[in-house]
């Protein structure tokens, strides 16, 4: 690994450790497990409860990748994470489309200004399906690259 990659992993681990403790406080003390966390979307956390789990997950993944000195392994894990997360989100939005529970009214969604009705649900589904495809292709590539980089 080059110096920049090592520094990135350590900074990413530290950032996610802070996220973990902040999220734990939000959930346990403030009782705000379902509070939205838009800035944390890049780590897969949409609410504070997600951030508790993913903050710790990304801290450990970053430190293990740093310790193993394996940047490709880190990229492979990131891409596989997004395969699993995006499939889960696709299923979530599919279920949301047909749910009678009004937890996420359409008018509160980012794309509602374009899609002013229930079509916002399938837009979310296809966005997450697209992320699944991109993540799957990245996973295949990084998996192949990681296997090629292993000592023979």
N, C-alpha and C positions, 0 to 999 in steps of 0.2 A: 504494500500500500504506500502511496505517496503521502507526504506530510499533510497536505490539505485534507485528504480523506480521513486521516487519523484525527486531526483537529475537528473536522465535521462530526465524526462519530462521538467524540467526547462532549462537544457542545450539544449535540442532539440528545445524548444521554442526560446531561445536566438539565437541559430545557424540559425534557419529559419527566424527570424527577420532580421538578418544580410543579409541573402540570399535575402530577400524581397527588402531591400534598395539597395543592389548591383545590383539586377536585374532591379529595377526601373531606376537606373542610366544608366545601359546598354541599356535599351529600349528607355528612354526619351532623354537622353543627347547624347549617342553614336549612337542612331538609329540602334541598333544591336539586334532587337527582335528575329531574326532567328539564332543568334550566338549559336553554339552548346555548351552544358554544361555537358560533360560526368561525371564529379564528382557528379553532382546533380541528376543522374539517380535514386538513391535510394529514393529520395523524389518524383519521378515521373516527374521531370523537364528535358526535353531533349534540350530545347532552353531557352533563357533568358525570353521570354514572358511567358512560362510555370512557370518559377521560380518566377515571380511577383505574380501570382495567388497562386501557391502552397506554396511559402514562407509564405504568409499571412495565408493561410489555415492551414498549419501545426503549425504555431505559436498559432493560436486560438484553434485548437484541443488539443494541448499539455497543454495550460493553463487551458482550461475547464476541461480536464481529471485530471489535478493536483488539481484544485479547488474542483472538485467533489470527489477527492481521489479515483479514479476508474481506475486502471491499465487495467482491462479486457475491459472496454469500449474503452480505447485507442487502445488496440490490435484489437478489433472488428472493429473500424473505419479504422485502417490501412489495415486490410484484405479486408474490403468492398471497400475502395479506390482502392486497387489493382485489385479487380474484375472489377470495372468500367473502370479503366485506361487500363487494359490489353485487355478488349473487344474493347475499342476504338482504341488501337494500332493494334489489329488484323484487324479491319476494315480498318484502315489507310494503312497497308501494303498490304491488299487485293486490295484496290483501286490503290495503287502505282504500283502494278504489271501490271495493265491494262491501266495506265495513259500514255498519250502522252507527258505530261509535264516531262521534264528531270531535275527535282529538286534534285533528289537523284540518281545519276548514280551508277549502281551496284558496280563498281570498288572502290567506296569510302566507302564500308561497311565492318564492322568488319569481317564478315564471308566470304568475297570474296576470301580470300586466299585458302579456301576449295572449295567453290562453284563459279567457275569462269564465271558464266553466269546469266541469269535471275532467276535461281533457288534460288538465294539469297532472292528473295521476298517471296517465300513460306516458306523458312527457318525462316524468321522473323515472318511470320504468325503463324507457329507452335510453335515457342518459346513463343509468346504472348498467344497462346491458352493454352499452358502448365502452364504459369503463372496464367491464368484465372482459371484453374482447381485447382491449389494449393491454390489460394486466396479464391476461393469459398468454398473449404473444410475447410480452416482455419476460414472463416467467419461463417460457420455453427457451428464449434466447439466453437469458441469464443462467438458466440451468445448464444449457449446453456449454456456455462460456466457463462456468464454474467447474464442470466436469473436465473440460479441456485444460484448465489451469491446475488441477490436482497433480501432485507428483506422481510420476509413472513408476 
